[in-house]
Every structure is written in structure tokens, then in C-alpha cells.
């Protein structure tokens, strides 16, 4: 007859075997050696191995205590702690392996390398390790594995800015140079909701109007802008407020950008009209606005001190001829070609210094200002051309990196 201690030992043994299988799977040969997932395999496998070994250590401690007649309540507590961690580890390792296979199958229509390059732009600007992107049921972030899941099948130029929001979650979890918990400790708002605002602010700060267009014109639901209960995400009306205010404050801090009139006319006004159409109020309560303003001031103040190089349109961009003016120029050329019913062509000024962020802003500005009639095939032409532009930027960077001379050795 199985005793209560046998029952727990059986559970511990099963979990140890599951972790062992996950560890073995991580060390198997990866497909497509040139793929970014494979190139990151060694680092990620080491991260997983350390976490698995730590989890195994807790389980072995529980097993030893059970066998030595230790208190069962304490043993079950150790098992519960290990099980929660193990389930997360096994899920992340599965996502890592499945993500590699899906990338090989090219189910993303060529978007993964572009998404990876966008994340690399942001990561290097905040002095962080890049993350890799995979297809998933919905957007999510795995901090330990540095995996960003992008929604399948909605991976397109129009959805790509959401990858910057997910990377914002990784920045919040890094612990340096910011401590998110310290940043959020004085707020009356739940920390998980504040982190969503943080990720929105980061993505807006890094991508400019492109992120606002993706979320406000493409994702947010005006019919549920003010939910009664906010479980995991703030209401869309609050998120719109933070995104638009971030764009406004970014312009105020420099005074030389020109996106605000365009955003007010083409992003804010359609959102407000949609709210009115579904009988949702436009304004937030004063207390809510005050709380969001305090959070914006904290987060943007920190970004200006620590993450200025990731800011879309900062002085670095202006000096290199990048940012909103470049996006405007590329977009204006495409709009003229659409008006003339010509084929859309790539800009002739692409260099290794061109950015995916400029391409995304050019794409959204072209889509919003697209000359009538706006038909699905015309939107598809814009998306395809913008994707080719992003691929051309990736190619230029790759050629530049391969042609750079190796560092000289010293004897």
C-alpha cells in the first residue's frame, strides 16, 4: 500500500525525470546553423541548465527529507516551489525548441529576421542582451530565455512594433540600470498593470508614432476602453493616454520634431471618433490622469537619464540623418508613387546605418495617408514594400559587418 511519503516521493521522481528530459532536449542538434536561434543556443542552453539544476537541487532536498522522516508539510512546500519553477522551465524550453522549428518552416513570411534586427537595435541602445522572436498563440515574453513570442498568424509589418513592447518587459525585469520594483513601490496601481504601462512607454519612446499606430489603430478595442475590472492589462483608454502623452513629452523635451500634428489628426482623432461611435467616454477621471502622469514622469525621467540612446529621434539620429524626417521622406516618395499608380520602389539612400524603426514609421505614415481609394491590395503593396525595405536594411548591415576588418592582434 502506498504511504503518504511514497506519494510525495513518486511526484518528486516524476518531476526530476521531466526536468532531465527537458535538459536532454535542449542539447540536441538544432536545425539551420545560420539561424539566430541556433547561434544563441549555447548561451540559452547554459541559462536553462543552471535553472534546471537549481530546481533539481530543491527536489533532491525534498526527497532526502521525505526519506529521513522530515516534516511532510515542509517537504510538500519544497515540492510545490520546485513544481512551479519546473513547469515554467519546461514550457520555456519547449517554446525555444518549437520556435527554432517554426523559423525553419518560414511560417513568418520572412518577418523573424526583421523582428530580431529590430530587437537588436533596441538592445544595443540600452546596453542589454538581444532577445529572439518566435511564433506563439499570443504575444508574450520569457525573461529567462530572452524569447519574445509574436502572435501567429498576425506577424506583419503592422504588428511588428509590438515586439518593442515585449522587449520593454525584458528591460523592466533586468534590474539594471533600473529597479522596476523600486520605481513602482509608491504607486497605488497594481505592479503588473504598471509594467504594462512601462512597456508601452518604452516602445513609444523607442519607435515613436509607429507604435502608437499599431496599438491605437490596429489593436485597441474602443468598445471596451474602460473595463470594470483590469486583470492583467490596463484599460485601453489608459494605455492610449500614456502612449499619446509619451509622444507629446518627447516632442516637448526637444521642440524640433514634427510628428504631433500628424498624430493628433490621424491617430488621436480616429480613436476619439470610435469611442463616440460605441458610446464610450473620451476622458479619464482626474485621479486616474494624475496617477498616470506621475508614472509617466518617473519612467520618462529615468529613460532620459539612462536610455537616451534608444529614444526615437534623439540627437544621434539627427546627426546621422535618421528618425521621423527620414520616415517622412520615404513615405512621401511612396505616396507619390501610389498617386501616380506606379510600382512602389525602395529608397535609394539605404545604408548600414538605416533603421528598422524608420521603415516602420514610413510604412504606417504611408498607410494612414494612402491616397483614395484605399483597397486591401493597396495596403498589401505598402506592407510588402516596407518588408522588402526592412530586409534590405538587414542585408546592408550584414554586408557592412562582414566587410569590417578584424581587430588587430597584439603580440
N, C-alpha and C positions, 0 to 999 in steps of 0.2 A: 504493500500500500504506500502511495506517495505521501510523504510528510510535507508540512508547510515549508521546511527548509529545502526539501527536494524540489518543490515547486519553484522556489526562487532560483535555486542553482540551475534548473532547466532553462529558465528565462535568461539568466546571465550567459550560459553557454551558447544559446541561440544567437544572442546579440553579438557575442565575441566572434562567432563564425561568420555572421553577416558582415561585420567590420573587416574581417580577414579577406572575404571575397571582394569587398569594395577596394581594398588595398591592392589586391592582385590585378583587378580590372584596370586600375589607374596605370599600372606598369606595363600593360600590353602595348604592342606597337600601334602607333597612331597612323591613320591614313593621311595621304598628301603631306609629305615632309615640308613642302613650302608654305603650308597654311599657317596662319598666325597661331591657331590653337596648338598645333604641334610644336611651334617654336617656343611657346610658353609652357609646354607640357612639363619640363623638368622642374621649373620653379613651382608650378601649381601642384605637381605630384608631391614635392617636398613639403609644401604647406599642408596638404591633405594628410600626408603620412604623420606629420607631427601631431595634428589634431586627432587622428585615429589612435595613435599610440597613447596620447593623454587619456582618451576615452577608454581604451583597453585597460589602462592602469587603474582607473576608477572601478571598472568591472572586476578586475582581479582582486582589488582590495575588498570589494563586496563579497566575492566568492570566498576569500580567506576568512573573513569574519563570520560568514554563514557556517563554514566547516568547523570553526573553532568555538561554535556555540555563542557567538556575539549576539547582541540585541537585534532581533529581526526588524524592528522599526527602523533602526539606523541602517541596516542592510538594504531594506526596501527604498529608503531615501537615497542611498548611493546609486542603486539601480535606476531609480526614476530620473536622477540627474544625468546619468550616463545615457539612458534611453533617449531623452530629449535631444541631447547633443548628437547621438548616433544617427537618429532619424534625419536630422538636418544635414549631417555629413554625407549620408548615403544618397539623399536627394540631390545634393550639390554635385557629388561625384557622377551621378547618373546624368545630370544636366550637362556636365562637362563632356562626358563621352558622347552623349546623344548630339550635343551641339557640334562636335567635330564631324560626326557622320552626316548631319544635315548640311553642313557647309560643303562637304564633298559633293553632295547631291545637287548643289546650287539651287536650292529651293527659294533662295532670297533674291533671284534675278540680278545678282551682282552687287547687292547692297551691303553685304558683310564687310568687304574690304573698305568701302567708303565709311561705314559706321566706325570701323576700327581706326581709320585715319582721323575722323572727327574726334574720337575719344583721345587719340594720341595728341592732337593739337591742344586739347584742354588739359590733359595730364601734364604735359611738359610745361605748360604755363603756370600750373600750381605746384610744380615740383613733386609730382606723385607718379607712382607706377601706373601705366595704362591698364585698361581692362579690355576683355574681349567680348564680342557680341555673338549671341546665338538666337535661334528662333525659339519662341516659347508661346504658351497659351495666352499669356498677357505679359505686359512689361513688369520686370522685377529686377532686383539687384542682389547678388550674392557677394557680400563684403569679403569673406574669407577667400573665395575662389576668384574674386575680381571678374565675375561674369555679369554681363548685362543682357537680360532677356528682352528681345523685341517681339512684339505681337505678330503672330502668324495668322492670316497671310498679309496683314496690313503693313508690310515693310516697304516703304516707298520714300521718295524724297519728301513728301508731305508729312510723313511720320517720323523721319529721322531725327528732328530736333528733340524728340522725347528721350533719345539716348543721352543727351546732355543733362536732362532732369535726373535720370537714373544714376549718372556719374556723380551728380550732386549728392546723392545718398552716400556714395563711397567717400566723398570728401568729408561729409559730416561724421562718418564713422572712423576716419583716420586718427583723430585725436591730436593731430598736429598739422599746422601751427595753431589750430583752434580746438577747443574742448567744447563740443556741442552741448553736453550736459551743463557745463558751467554757463554757457551762453543762454540756455533755456531755463535756468533754475528759478529766476524771479518772475517768470510768466505764469499767469493763471490758466493758460491754454495747455491742453494735453501735449506732452512732448512729441508724440508721434504725428500729431497734426502740425506742430511747429516744424518738424523735419520736412514735411511735405512742402510747406511754405519755403523753407530754406532751399530745397531742391529746385523749386520754381524760380526763386530769386537768382540762384546760381546759374540756371540755364538761361534766364533772361539776360543776366549780366554778361554771360559768355557769348550768346548768339544774337542778342539784340532783337529786332522785330520778328525774325523768323520763328522764334519760339512762341511769341505771342500769337502769331498767325496760326501755327499748328494747334495750339491749345484752344484758343478762343473761337476760331473759325472752323476748326476741324474736329475737335474732341468734346469740348464742354457742352453740357445739356442745359439750355435756358429753362426748360420746363421743371428742372429740379435744382435750380440755382440756390435755393435756400432750404436745404433739407432740415427736418426737425431734429434728427439725430445724426451726428457726424461720427461714424465708426472708425474708419481708417484714413479718410481723406477729408480735408475741409470742404465746405460747400463751394460750388463752382464760382458763385458771386464773390466770395472772399479771395479765391485764387486769382480771378480776373483783376480784382483791385490791386493785389500785390504785384502782379505782372506789369500792369499798366503804370503803376506808381514807380516801379523799378526803372522802367524806360524813361519816365519823366525825371526822376532824380539823377539818372546817368547823364541826361542832357543838361540838367541844371549845373552839374558839377564841372562841366567844361564849356558849355554855352556855344559850341560850334557845330553840333550835329544838326541834322535837318529831318529826322525821321518823325518827330512828334506830330506835325500837321498831317502827315500821311497816315500814321497810326490812328489818330483821332478820327479821321474821316473814314478809313477803310477797315478798321478793326473795332474800335470802341462803339461807333455809331451802329453798325450792323448787330452787335451784341445787345445794345440797348433796345433796338427795334425788335429783336427776337424776344427779349424779356417782356416788352409791352404786348407782343402778339399772343403770349401764353399767360398773360395776367400775373406776371411775376414783378415784384417791385424792383426798382432800379437801385435805390440807395440802401446802404448798410446802416445799422444802428450806430449811433455816435460812439458808444462804448466799444463796439467791435472795431470801428475805424481807429480809435485811439490805441487799442491794443495792437492792431496790425501795424500802425505807424511806428510804435515803439520797437516792434520786432524788425521792421524794415530798417530803422535807424541803426539798430545793433548790427544786423547782418551786413548791410552795405558799408557801414563804418569799418567792419572787420575786413571785408573784401578790398576796400580802398587801401588798407594798410598792408594786407598780406597777399592778396591775389590780383593786384592791379594789372599784371601782365596778361591775365585771361580776359580782361574787360574788352568787349567788342567796341572797336573804335577808339582805343586808347592811343597815346602818343606814338607808341611803337607802330601801330597800324598806319597812322597818318604819315609817319616818316617813310614807311615802306610802300605807300600808295595802296593801302588796303582799307577795308571797312565799308561802311554804308555808301560812300561815294562810288566805290568800285562796283558794289552791288547795283547801285542805280544805273551806272553806265552799261553794265552787261544787260540789265533788264531793259533799258531804253532801246538798245540795239535789237533785242528780241521782239519787243512790242512793235517797233518799226517794221521788222520783217513780217510779223503777223498781219499788220495793217496792209502791207504790200503783197500779202499772200505768197510770200517767198518761203523757202525752206529755212528752218532755224539753224544757224551756224554757231560754232564755238567761238568765243572771243579770241582775238589774235595776240592778246597780251598775257597769256597764261605763263607763269614761271613757277619755279620750285618754291617760291615764297607765297604763291596764291593760296587761298584757304578754302576749305570746305564750307566754312561759315559764310563767306561771301557768296558762294554758289547757292547756298540755301536761301539767303536773303534775296538774291537775284531771282530765284525761282518763284518765291512767294510774291514778290512785287510784280512779276510778270503775270502770274495767275490772277492776282487781285485786279490789276489794271488791264487785263486782257481785253482787246477791242471786241465789241459785239459782232456777231452773235457768239456767245460763249457755249461751245458744244463740248461734249465729253472727248471727242477726238482731238480737239484743240488743247484741252488740259493734258491729255496724254502726250501730245507732242512736246509741250513745255516740260513735263516730267522726264521724258526720255532724253531731251537735250540737256537738262540740268544734271541728270545722272551721268551722261557722257562727259559733261564738264568736270564733274567730281572725279570720274575715272581718269581724265586727262591730267588733273592736278596730282592725283596719286602717282601716275606714271612719271610726271616731271620730277616729283620728289624722289622716286625710286632711282631715276637716271642720275639725279644730282648726287644721291648718296653713293651710288656705285662708281661714279667718276671722281669722287673725292680722293685725294692721295692718302695712303695710310700714314699714321703718325710715325715720325722718325724714331728709331731706336737709339738708345744710348749705351755705350759700352763701358 
